[in-house]
């Protein structure tokens, strides 16, 4: 989000990934003023569409690197 001290990380179920992507695209296209997200813990988050700076979609199976090695 813009003007936020740090990035917002939200974990959603992998099964909901495509539906989440479509909702983000609709919010960025101006179809809605607020992007509502329900995370894995059941918490609802409201994100103003105008404040979305970027979105990075990952996967739980993605390769996570730890440390300085290549």
Helices and strands as residue ranges (DSSP letters): G 14-16, H 17-28, E 34-38, E 44-48, G 49-51
